[in-house]
Amino acid sequence: MNAFDITSLKFDATGLIPAIIQDSSNLEVLMLGYMNAEAVRRTLEEGRVTFWSRSRQEYWRKGDTSGHAQFVRSVHHDCDADTLLIGVEQIGAACQVPVHVLKTMTLKRSQQSTLRSWDRLIDGFTRHFFPRFLSARC
């Protein structure tokens, strides 16, 4: 993985850091989870994404119960080291309901242009804050 030191990351007051999970093949944002230092360490060492569950107060590794695993392909942090971007190979669905179904279910036709604007904003955010991720994709 990356050669950054976990101790250089800026965790919040509860000891967590947000982790944006992105499909490394098509750059689709799959989900957002939270990690503490131990979850980051496990993710880097095991090559599978591990989160800290804020509701259950326990570690969980994506795919252990569903089989829909996330294999780590890259790990980057933003410029001030308070957010992670983790590129993964997603096996199965990242969500229980596919993202395209969620978009259709939650947006009226008039709102779909707003969604396209958000997609462009996320793409621009990724290109601006994580340019090495885009140039060094696996």
Buried (B, 14 or more C-beta within 10 A) or exposed (E): EEEBEEEEBEBEEEEBBBBBBBBBEEBBBBBEBBBBBEBBEBBBEEBBBBBBEEEEEEBBBBBEEEEBBBBBBBBBBBEEBEBBBBBBBBBEEBEEEEBEEEEEEEEEEEEEEEEEEEEEEBEEBBEEBBEEBEEEEE
